[in-house]
Amino acid sequence: MNHTGLWILGNQLDPDLGVSTSVPVLMIESKQWVRQIPYHKQKIVLVWSAMRHFAQHLRDQGYRVTYIQSEDFQSTVAQFIQTEHLTTLQLMEPADWPLKQGIQSWELPIEFTPDRHFLWSISEFFDWANQRTRLVLEDFYRLTRQRFTILIDQGQPVGGQWNFDPENRRPPKKGLNPPLAPQFPPDDLTRQVITEVETYFPEHFGTTDTFNWGVTRADALRALEDFCTYRLAGFGPYQDIMLTDEATLWHSLISPYLNLGLLRPLEVIERAVAQPGVPLNSLEGFVRQILGWREYIRGVYWLKMPNYAQSNYFDHHQPLPDFFWTGQTSMHCLHDVIQQIQTTAYAHHIQRLMILGNFMLISGIDPQAGEVWFHAATVDAYDWVMQTNALGMALFADGGVLATKPYAASANYINKMSNYCADCTFDPKIKFGPRACPFNYFYWDFLLRNQTQLIRQGRMGLVLKHLEKFTPDEIQIIHDQAIQFWHFQEFYKR
């Protein structure tokens, strides 16, 4: 007789299990998983609290749930199969390549079912990609809009164009008053998890004192509703600004819930589209992140792994500075964003790309060290998210598989799109010298060091022309100052 069980991973908390209540369910908290990298304490709390709440929800629905706190997955899974006399243990296909490969090597009767947390299956993305000479996001995004009939009217994009990105790059101005983000004070179960995390992983990054994430599907739906009602309309114009002491602005704050399975991408998109009075540039910009970018990076990840994880196009090998873990740097933008992450485990996309990733890129930090930091530090990070977002988008380590040019910028961009520079020790207008912003001399040194690789990127020619304006003496000063940064990091501590 066939006896089937169901194993649910911590990022597969979809309430629609697709099996009857007679099927035994397994959930595992693995300390081995937590010890792989120094995950932010709030990430651990979120995942384990969400799992425990989910297990209780399943029990309330009549499921028999075996919930185990264990050192590792493999021995616990093997014991469960034996105890329950299972011939098959079903598991939704893991989103992360290393975990799937590891499970396949166990030689246990585990059967993968399709991942329901994305709109495109992996095989469908491969079929699309194999017909292409270049994986262009915009092409994929337009096709996906048409496939799911999102913001489409009689086969054409609503508003007469596919992309309203040029309208979504306004710099900050005085008097902006972003709405408050929803609050999710920890309940007794979450406080218990916080105590355990502080007990067993006190050395991990970040603090739990300010934990404020939702941990149930009801919380996730409330977060989605709050965003659509109060912040979606303003999301577009100011999605690329950065302000001191404003961590959330008009951003959605739902990526942790999507990546846990508590929200489904199509229900998110449909709820956003149904919100009345939202300007099209805001709506389209948000839809593109979920319908386009999220699906696209997951597809590229599975297409290019495992070699993608070792990408290092510029041959960068500088170690990650300690201040990425402490926040103790006199560069105000980095200090502010890292301190924000220590407190919340969150940074919005432009902070990640143009402050954190930009500095890692132009200063020559080892891309694998950068990816590990992003993976450890942020609450919504998983392998499938960060290999592509960090290595490809932020660090251009893949040489242009994901992005058409490196997102490298000097302090001028930061000064334009934020108020960080106003209270900084360094001057964003000085290219080199004692008061020069490190983003400036690192930016020019990055261009000078990598001209050969950069000239191959079609969109870099105009930028590289600016290098002709530097004298040989200025080039040497820029290069020397970039080198000195690594020898005198104490100077840059806050």
Secondary structure, DSSP 8 states (H G I E B T S, - for coil): ---EEEEE-TT---S---S-TTS-EEEEEEHHHHHTTT--HHHHHHHHHHHHHHHHHHHHTT--EEEEEES-SHHHHHHHHHHTT-SEEEEE--SSHHHHHHHHTT-S-EEEE---SSSS-HHHHHHHHTT-SS--HHHHHHHHHHHHT-SEETTEEGGG-S--GGGG-----TT------------HHHHHHHHHHHHH-TTSSS-STT-----SHHHHHHHHHHHHHHTHHHHTTTTT-BBTTBSSTT----HHHHHHTSS-HHHHHHHHHH-TT--HHHHHHHHIIIIIIIHHHHHHHHHHTTGGGG--TT---B---THHHH---S-HHHHHHHHHHHHHS---HHHIIIIIIHHHHHHTB-HHHHHHHHHHH-TT--HHHHIIIIIIIIT-TTSSSS-SS-----HHHHHHHBSGGGG-SSBTT--SSTTB-HHHHHHHHHHHHTHHHHTTSTT-HHHHHGGGGS-HHHHHHHHHHHHHHHH-GGGG--
